[in-house]
Amino acid sequence: MHAEYVERLVDLIDPATQRIRNMSVEEARERILHGTPESVLEIDGSFALVAREGKRVRLARSLDRPLRYFLAKRMEGPALIVADRIDAIHACLRREGLQRQFHPSYTRMVPAHYVVELQLVGCPDPDPTYTRYFTPQRNALPADVDAIGRAYIGALADEVAKWLTGIPEREPIGVCFSGGIDSGAVLVTVHEVMRRLGMNPARLKAFTLDFGDGPDVRQAREFLARLGWGMYLETVEADPASLDVAETLRVLEDYKPLDVECASMVLALHRGVRARYPQWRFMIDGDGGDENLKDYPIEENPELTIRSVVNNLMLYHEGWGVGRIKHSLTYSGGLSRSYARTYAPARHLGFEGFSPFTRPAVVAVAEGIPFTALSGMSVEKLYSLKGEVVRRGVQAHFGLEMPVFEKRRFQHGAIPVDGLRQRLGTLETDYRRQYHALYQ
């Protein structure tokens, strides 16, 4: 009889994918295992890490990548499987002969900005504990849009500079570009920071997705024409018939309709770039800009009011938060959940993506904005704030008058909304059923 109790940790995260700038992966793991929340926040970069000491396991991730886990039962003791994808966990269980324990909803997501601690002590499994490591101060900035713009674009430029200096000097850089405020701010900041660092901006391309009748191409051309930068634009043509919701669900591993739409567009854009440039690696985008400056249509979500949006810390980044009834243990919430719409398609097609808007230093500036004072609790004023903050910040730092257009979601700029939904459908229940059917 086998009496020895052996717990097991299977870490499927490739160490080569960690992008930590200021310390080794092992030092980062040590901080997650033994450090204070402040020391974990000092881990600078993009990471998804697990650290173990005996039966104690701790996990943490940055906002811009998923980290999932599954606790399997074995005769010898529990097995904790950690990965960035649900299908990787399922494949591991199949190899171990444990697949009958699996369902996608049994996997768990490490929420961004928390250290999650588990005890590998078997059945019954104890609940994990959550320790927040990033708590920006709300309302820390004056109600001065010029000062806020300088701080916000300044933080953006700092993060872009760190990212650029980590890229080999001959590698080209692609910007996922719609001509909107966020992708526009990213393109302008990358261009100007490259010049300041003595890099050649000719390495840049602004890739704009075009299904033939979407408004983004016109907007992108006008944006670049106003700056005299038309030479950077490269349209990526796609056929609406190529949109495949089944493929998107496999890659995304989620079923929220807006994220399914967005991930479908990211797949189409990156597939077009990959077909044209087989060796291209580095892409930068503006995902997270809407979340930072609270620029989502409140009226489209019956659960939200302007009061809830401006008074809850990082509501759009984290959803209602850990420990709340509406927090999904399987998926997390807010951008912590939905960043897979960008991360998963890029990784699937061999790209290394980055959004400076997800970095804590940039999020901290955004959370420091006194939204209540500046909006006067007016939804219209709240919506107009992002354009003013970004426009004034770009002017202050780079002396450029950045064009600002009315907000439009990325997926609704590449193809008209009706055409998109005709191809993909609209019902979350249908998407969920199709996704779960992948594992039946």
SULQUIUR-V9158 format. One record per residue. N is the residue number from 1. RES is the residue in one letter. SS is DSSP state (A for helix, B for strand, O for the rest). OMEGA is omega as a letter, one per 20 degrees, with the letter a starting at -180 (999 if undefined). Layout:
# SULQUIUR-V9158
n=N res=RES ss=SS omega=OMEGA
n=N res=RES ss=SS omega=OMEGA
This chain:
# SULQUIUR-V9158
n=1 res=M ss=O omega=a
n=2 res=H ss=O omega=a
n=3 res=A ss=O omega=a
n=4 res=E ss=O omega=a
n=5 res=Y ss=O omega=a
n=6 res=V ss=O omega=r
n=7 res=E ss=O omega=a
n=8 res=R ss=B omega=r
n=9 res=L ss=B omega=r
n=10 res=V ss=B omega=a
n=11 res=D ss=B omega=a
n=12 res=L ss=O omega=r
n=13 res=I ss=O omega=r
n=14 res=D ss=O omega=r
n=15 res=P ss=A omega=a
n=16 res=A ss=A omega=a
n=17 res=T ss=A omega=r
n=18 res=Q ss=O omega=a
n=19 res=R ss=B omega=a
n=20 res=I ss=B omega=a
n=21 res=R ss=O omega=a
n=22 res=N ss=O omega=r
n=23 res=M ss=O omega=r
n=24 res=S ss=O omega=r
n=25 res=V ss=A omega=a
n=26 res=E ss=A omega=r
n=27 res=E ss=A omega=r
n=28 res=A ss=A omega=r
n=29 res=R ss=A omega=r
n=30 res=E ss=A omega=r
n=31 res=R ss=A omega=r
n=32 res=I ss=A omega=a
n=33 res=L ss=A omega=a
n=34 res=H ss=A omega=a
n=35 res=G ss=O omega=r
n=36 res=T ss=O omega=r
n=37 res=P ss=A omega=a
n=38 res=E ss=A omega=a
n=39 res=S ss=A omega=r
n=40 res=V ss=A omega=r
n=41 res=L ss=A omega=a
n=42 res=E ss=O omega=r
n=43 res=I ss=O omega=a
n=44 res=D ss=O omega=r
n=45 res=G ss=B omega=a
n=46 res=S ss=B omega=a
n=47 res=F ss=O omega=r
n=48 res=A ss=B omega=a
n=49 res=L ss=B omega=r
n=50 res=V ss=B omega=r
n=51 res=A ss=B omega=a
n=52 res=R ss=B omega=r
n=53 res=E ss=B omega=a
n=54 res=G ss=O omega=r
n=55 res=K ss=O omega=a
n=56 res=R ss=B omega=r
n=57 res=V ss=B omega=r
n=58 res=R ss=B omega=a
n=59 res=L ss=B omega=r
n=60 res=A ss=B omega=a
n=61 res=R ss=B omega=r
n=62 res=S ss=O omega=a
n=63 res=L ss=O omega=a
n=64 res=D ss=O omega=r
n=65 res=R ss=O omega=r
n=66 res=P ss=O omega=r
n=67 res=L ss=O omega=a
n=68 res=R ss=B omega=r
n=69 res=Y ss=B omega=a
n=70 res=F ss=B omega=r
n=71 res=L ss=B omega=a
n=72 res=A ss=B omega=r
n=73 res=K ss=O omega=r
n=74 res=R ss=O omega=r
n=75 res=M ss=O omega=a
n=76 res=E ss=O omega=a
n=77 res=G ss=O omega=a
n=78 res=P ss=O omega=r
n=79 res=A ss=B omega=r
n=80 res=L ss=B omega=a
n=81 res=I ss=B omega=a
n=82 res=V ss=B omega=a
n=83 res=A ss=B omega=r
n=84 res=D ss=O omega=a
n=85 res=R ss=O omega=r
n=86 res=I ss=A omega=a
n=87 res=D ss=A omega=r
n=88 res=A ss=A omega=r
n=89 res=I ss=A omega=r
n=90 res=H ss=A omega=r
n=91 res=A ss=A omega=r
n=92 res=C ss=A omega=r
n=93 res=L ss=A omega=r
n=94 res=R ss=A omega=r
n=95 res=R ss=A omega=a
n=96 res=E ss=O omega=a
n=97 res=G ss=O omega=a
n=98 res=L ss=O omega=a
n=99 res=Q ss=A omega=a
n=100 res=R ss=A omega=r
n=101 res=Q ss=A omega=a
n=102 res=F ss=O omega=q
n=103 res=H ss=O omega=a
n=104 res=P ss=A omega=a
n=105 res=S ss=A omega=r
n=106 res=Y ss=A omega=r
n=107 res=T ss=O omega=a
n=108 res=R ss=B omega=r
n=109 res=M ss=B omega=r
n=110 res=V ss=O omega=a
n=111 res=P ss=O omega=r
n=112 res=A ss=O omega=r
n=113 res=H ss=O omega=r
n=114 res=Y ss=B omega=r
n=115 res=V ss=B omega=a
n=116 res=V ss=B omega=r
n=117 res=E ss=B omega=r
n=118 res=L ss=B omega=r
n=119 res=Q ss=B omega=a
n=120 res=L ss=O omega=a
n=121 res=V ss=O omega=r
n=122 res=G ss=O omega=a
n=123 res=C ss=O omega=i
n=124 res=P ss=O omega=a
n=125 res=D ss=O omega=r
n=126 res=P ss=O omega=r
n=127 res=D ss=O omega=r
n=128 res=P ss=O omega=r
n=129 res=T ss=B omega=a
n=130 res=Y ss=B omega=r
n=131 res=T ss=B omega=a
n=132 res=R ss=B omega=r
n=133 res=Y ss=O omega=r
n=134 res=F ss=O omega=a
n=135 res=T ss=O omega=a
n=136 res=P ss=O omega=a
n=137 res=Q ss=O omega=r
n=138 res=R ss=O omega=r
n=139 res=N ss=O omega=a
n=140 res=A ss=O omega=a
n=141 res=L ss=O omega=r
n=142 res=P ss=O omega=r
n=143 res=A ss=O omega=a
n=144 res=D ss=O omega=a
n=145 res=V ss=A omega=r
n=146 res=D ss=A omega=r
n=147 res=A ss=A omega=r
n=148 res=I ss=A omega=r
n=149 res=G ss=A omega=r
n=150 res=R ss=A omega=a
n=151 res=A ss=A omega=a
n=152 res=Y ss=A omega=a
n=153 res=I ss=A omega=r
n=154 res=G ss=A omega=r
n=155 res=A ss=A omega=r
n=156 res=L ss=A omega=a
n=157 res=A ss=A omega=r
n=158 res=D ss=A omega=a
n=159 res=E ss=A omega=r
n=160 res=V ss=A omega=r
n=161 res=A ss=A omega=r
n=162 res=K ss=A omega=r
n=163 res=W ss=A omega=a
n=164 res=L ss=A omega=a
n=165 res=T ss=A omega=r
n=166 res=G ss=O omega=a
n=167 res=I ss=O omega=r
n=168 res=P ss=O omega=a
n=169 res=E ss=O omega=r
n=170 res=R ss=O omega=a
n=171 res=E ss=O omega=r
n=172 res=P ss=O omega=a
n=173 res=I ss=B omega=r
n=174 res=G ss=B omega=r
n=175 res=V ss=B omega=r
n=176 res=C ss=B omega=a
n=177 res=F ss=O omega=r
n=178 res=S ss=O omega=a
n=179 res=G ss=O omega=r
n=180 res=G ss=O omega=a
n=181 res=I ss=A omega=a
n=182 res=D ss=A omega=r
n=183 res=S ss=A omega=r
n=184 res=G ss=A omega=r
n=185 res=A ss=A omega=r
n=186 res=V ss=A omega=a
n=187 res=L ss=A omega=a
n=188 res=V ss=A omega=a
n=189 res=T ss=A omega=r
n=190 res=V ss=A omega=a
n=191 res=H ss=A omega=a
n=192 res=E ss=A omega=r
n=193 res=V ss=A omega=r
n=194 res=M ss=A omega=r
n=195 res=R ss=A omega=a
n=196 res=R ss=A omega=a
n=197 res=L ss=O omega=a
n=198 res=G ss=O omega=r
n=199 res=M ss=O omega=a
n=200 res=N ss=O omega=r
n=201 res=P ss=A omega=r
n=202 res=A ss=A omega=r
n=203 res=R ss=A omega=a
n=204 res=L ss=B omega=r
n=205 res=K ss=B omega=r
n=206 res=A ss=B omega=a
n=207 res=F ss=B omega=a
n=208 res=T ss=B omega=a
n=209 res=L ss=B omega=a
n=210 res=D ss=B omega=r
n=211 res=F ss=O omega=r
n=212 res=G ss=O omega=a
n=213 res=D ss=O omega=r
n=214 res=G ss=O omega=a
n=215 res=P ss=O omega=a
n=216 res=D ss=A omega=a
n=217 res=V ss=A omega=r
n=218 res=R ss=A omega=r
n=219 res=Q ss=A omega=r
n=220 res=A ss=A omega=r
n=221 res=R ss=A omega=a
n=222 res=E ss=A omega=r
n=223 res=F ss=A omega=a
n=224 res=L ss=A omega=r
n=225 res=A ss=A omega=a
n=226 res=R ss=A omega=r
n=227 res=L ss=A omega=a
n=228 res=G ss=O omega=a
n=229 res=W ss=O omega=a
n=230 res=G ss=A omega=a
n=231 res=M ss=A omega=a
n=232 res=Y ss=A omega=a
n=233 res=L ss=B omega=r
n=234 res=E ss=B omega=r
n=235 res=T ss=B omega=r
n=236 res=V ss=B omega=a
n=237 res=E ss=B omega=r
n=238 res=A ss=O omega=a
n=239 res=D ss=O omega=r
n=240 res=P ss=A omega=r
n=241 res=A ss=A omega=r
n=242 res=S ss=A omega=r
n=243 res=L ss=O omega=a
n=244 res=D ss=O omega=a
n=245 res=V ss=A omega=r
n=246 res=A ss=A omega=r
n=247 res=E ss=A omega=a
n=248 res=T ss=A omega=a
n=249 res=L ss=A omega=r
n=250 res=R ss=A omega=a
n=251 res=V ss=A omega=a
n=252 res=L ss=A omega=a
n=253 res=E ss=O omega=r
n=254 res=D ss=O omega=a
n=255 res=Y ss=O omega=r
n=256 res=K ss=O omega=a
n=257 res=P ss=A omega=a
n=258 res=L ss=A omega=r
n=259 res=D ss=A omega=r
n=260 res=V ss=A omega=r
n=261 res=E ss=A omega=a
n=262 res=C ss=A omega=a
n=263 res=A ss=A omega=r
n=264 res=S ss=A omega=r
n=265 res=M ss=A omega=r
n=266 res=V ss=A omega=r
n=267 res=L ss=A omega=a
n=268 res=A ss=A omega=a
n=269 res=L ss=A omega=a
n=270 res=H ss=A omega=r
n=271 res=R ss=A omega=r
n=272 res=G ss=A omega=r
n=273 res=V ss=A omega=a
n=274 res=R ss=A omega=r
n=275 res=A ss=A omega=a
n=276 res=R ss=A omega=a
n=277 res=Y ss=O omega=a
n=278 res=P ss=O omega=a
n=279 res=Q ss=O omega=a
n=280 res=W ss=O omega=a
n=281 res=R ss=O omega=a
n=282 res=F ss=B omega=r
n=283 res=M ss=B omega=r
n=284 res=I ss=B omega=a
n=285 res=D ss=O omega=a
n=286 res=G ss=O omega=a
n=287 res=D ss=O omega=a
n=288 res=G ss=O omega=a
n=289 res=G ss=A omega=r
n=290 res=D ss=A omega=a
n=291 res=E ss=A omega=a
n=292 res=N ss=A omega=a
n=293 res=L ss=O omega=r
n=294 res=K ss=O omega=a
n=295 res=D ss=O omega=r
n=296 res=Y ss=O omega=r
n=297 res=P ss=O omega=a
n=298 res=I ss=A omega=a
n=299 res=E ss=A omega=r
n=300 res=E ss=A omega=a
n=301 res=N ss=O omega=a
n=302 res=P ss=O omega=r
n=303 res=E ss=O omega=a
n=304 res=L ss=O omega=r
n=305 res=T ss=O omega=r
n=306 res=I ss=A omega=r
n=307 res=R ss=A omega=r
n=308 res=S ss=A omega=a
n=309 res=V ss=A omega=a
n=310 res=V ss=A omega=a
n=311 res=N ss=A omega=a
n=312 res=N ss=O omega=a
n=313 res=L ss=O omega=r
n=314 res=M ss=O omega=a
n=315 res=L ss=A omega=a
n=316 res=Y ss=A omega=r
n=317 res=H ss=A omega=a
n=318 res=E ss=A omega=a
n=319 res=G ss=O omega=a
n=320 res=W ss=O omega=r
n=321 res=G ss=O omega=r
n=322 res=V ss=O omega=r
n=323 res=G ss=O omega=r
n=324 res=R ss=O omega=a
n=325 res=I ss=O omega=a
n=326 res=K ss=O omega=r
n=327 res=H ss=O omega=a
n=328 res=S ss=B omega=r
n=329 res=L ss=O omega=a
n=330 res=T ss=O omega=a
n=331 res=Y ss=O omega=a
n=332 res=S ss=B omega=a
n=333 res=G ss=O omega=r
n=334 res=G ss=A omega=r
n=335 res=L ss=A omega=r
n=336 res=S ss=A omega=r
n=337 res=R ss=A omega=a
n=338 res=S ss=A omega=r
n=339 res=Y ss=O omega=r
n=340 res=A ss=A omega=r
n=341 res=R ss=A omega=r
n=342 res=T ss=A omega=a
n=343 res=Y ss=A omega=a
n=344 res=A ss=A omega=r
n=345 res=P ss=A omega=r
n=346 res=A ss=A omega=r
n=347 res=R ss=A omega=a
n=348 res=H ss=A omega=a
n=349 res=L ss=O omega=r
n=350 res=G ss=O omega=r
n=351 res=F ss=O omega=r
n=352 res=E ss=B omega=a
n=353 res=G ss=B omega=a
n=354 res=F ss=B omega=r
n=355 res=S ss=O omega=r
n=356 res=P ss=A omega=a
n=357 res=F ss=A omega=r
n=358 res=T ss=A omega=a
n=359 res=R ss=O omega=a
n=360 res=P ss=A omega=a
n=361 res=A ss=A omega=r
n=362 res=V ss=A omega=r
n=363 res=V ss=A omega=a
n=364 res=A ss=A omega=r
n=365 res=V ss=A omega=a
n=366 res=A ss=A omega=r
n=367 res=E ss=A omega=r
n=368 res=G ss=O omega=a
n=369 res=I ss=O omega=r
n=370 res=P ss=O omega=a
n=371 res=F ss=A omega=a
n=372 res=T ss=A omega=a
n=373 res=A ss=A omega=a
n=374 res=L ss=A omega=a
n=375 res=S ss=A omega=a
n=376 res=G ss=O omega=a
n=377 res=M ss=O omega=r
n=378 res=S ss=O omega=r
n=379 res=V ss=A omega=a
n=380 res=E ss=A omega=r
n=381 res=K ss=A omega=r
n=382 res=L ss=A omega=a
n=383 res=Y ss=A omega=a
n=384 res=S ss=A omega=a
n=385 res=L ss=A omega=a
n=386 res=K ss=A omega=a
n=387 res=G ss=A omega=a
n=388 res=E ss=A omega=r
n=389 res=V ss=A omega=a
n=390 res=V ss=A omega=a
n=391 res=R ss=A omega=a
n=392 res=R ss=A omega=r
n=393 res=G ss=A omega=r
n=394 res=V ss=A omega=r
n=395 res=Q ss=A omega=a
n=396 res=A ss=A omega=a
n=397 res=H ss=A omega=a
n=398 res=F ss=A omega=r
n=399 res=G ss=O omega=a
n=400 res=L ss=O omega=r
n=401 res=E ss=O omega=a
n=402 res=M ss=O omega=r
n=403 res=P ss=O omega=r
n=404 res=V ss=O omega=a
n=405 res=F ss=O omega=r
n=406 res=E ss=O omega=a
n=407 res=K ss=O omega=r
n=408 res=R ss=O omega=r
n=409 res=R ss=O omega=a
n=410 res=F ss=A omega=a
n=411 res=Q ss=A omega=a
n=412 res=H ss=A omega=r
n=413 res=G ss=A omega=a
n=414 res=A ss=A omega=a
n=415 res=I ss=O omega=r
n=416 res=P ss=O omega=a
n=417 res=V ss=A omega=a
n=418 res=D ss=A omega=r
n=419 res=G ss=A omega=r
n=420 res=L ss=A omega=a
n=421 res=R ss=A omega=r
n=422 res=Q ss=A omega=r
n=423 res=R ss=A omega=a
n=424 res=L ss=A omega=a
n=425 res=G ss=O omega=a
n=426 res=T ss=O omega=a
n=427 res=L ss=O omega=r
n=428 res=E ss=A omega=a
n=429 res=T ss=A omega=r
n=430 res=D ss=A omega=r
n=431 res=Y ss=A omega=a
n=432 res=R ss=A omega=r
n=433 res=R ss=A omega=r
n=434 res=Q ss=A omega=a
n=435 res=Y ss=A omega=a
n=436 res=H ss=A omega=r
n=437 res=A ss=A omega=r
n=438 res=L ss=O omega=a
n=439 res=Y ss=O omega=r
n=440 res=Q ss=O omega=999
